[in-house]
Amino acid sequence: MLREQDAPQQVRKDRVNPAVFHVGGYSYDIDGRAFYISEAVPDIVHLLSMQEARALGLSTQYLAPAAIHL
């Protein structure tokens, strides 16, 4: 859950950088800090359990990051 937002947000891992998560249009690092964003972003104030997420209809399927080609 994000501060000042009543609805839970779907979390998606970044397909290129597995240390980045996208939540409600914002990007966060694995510590929950804004990732490369200069504007203010809402704080993450609550993480849902898998059971809570399923009950709210959020996807709990993990998609592996795309292969990284160097």
C-alpha positions as CSV (number, residue, x, y, z in Angstrom):
1,M,0.0,0.0,0.0
2,L,1.2,3.5,-0.8
3,R,0.8,6.5,1.5
4,E,-2.3,8.5,0.6
5,Q,-3.7,5.9,-1.7
6,D,-6.6,3.8,-0.5
7,A,-6.4,1.0,-3.1
8,P,-3.7,-1.7,-3.1
9,Q,-1.3,-1.5,-6.0
10,Q,0.0,-4.3,-8.2
11,V,3.7,-4.7,-7.9
12,R,5.8,-5.7,-11.0
13,K,9.5,-6.5,-11.2
14,D,11.5,-4.6,-13.7
15,R,12.2,-7.0,-16.7
16,V,15.8,-5.7,-17.1
17,N,16.9,-4.9,-13.5
18,P,15.7,-7.4,-10.9
19,A,16.5,-5.0,-8.1
20,V,13.8,-2.6,-9.2
21,F,10.0,-2.9,-8.6
22,H,7.2,-0.8,-10.2
23,V,4.3,0.1,-8.0
24,G,1.4,2.3,-9.1
25,G,3.5,4.1,-11.8
26,Y,6.5,4.6,-9.5
27,S,9.8,2.8,-9.4
28,Y,11.4,1.6,-6.1
29,D,14.6,-0.3,-5.3
30,I,14.6,-3.4,-3.2
31,D,14.8,-1.3,0.0
32,G,11.6,0.5,-0.9
33,R,13.3,3.8,-1.8
34,A,12.4,5.8,-5.0
35,F,14.6,4.6,-7.8
36,Y,16.1,7.3,-10.1
37,I,13.2,9.7,-9.7
38,S,13.6,13.3,-8.9
39,E,10.0,14.0,-8.0
40,A,8.4,13.1,-4.7
41,V,7.0,9.6,-4.6
42,P,4.6,8.1,-2.0
43,D,6.1,6.0,0.7
44,I,5.4,2.3,0.8
45,V,3.5,1.9,4.1
46,H,2.2,-1.7,4.0
47,L,3.1,-4.9,2.1
48,L,0.4,-7.4,1.6
49,S,0.8,-11.1,2.2
50,M,0.3,-13.4,-0.7
51,Q,-3.0,-14.4,0.8
52,E,-4.1,-10.8,1.2
53,A,-3.1,-10.0,-2.4
54,R,-5.0,-13.0,-3.7
55,A,-8.1,-12.0,-1.7
56,L,-8.0,-8.5,-3.3
57,G,-7.7,-10.0,-6.8
58,L,-4.1,-9.0,-7.4
59,S,-1.8,-11.2,-9.4
60,T,0.7,-13.3,-7.3
61,Q,2.4,-14.8,-10.4
62,Y,6.1,-14.1,-10.7
63,L,7.5,-13.4,-14.1
64,A,11.2,-14.0,-14.4
65,P,13.3,-11.0,-15.7
66,A,14.2,-11.0,-19.3
67,A,17.6,-12.4,-20.2
68,I,20.3,-9.8,-20.0
69,H,22.6,-9.7,-23.0
70,L,26.0,-8.1,-22.6
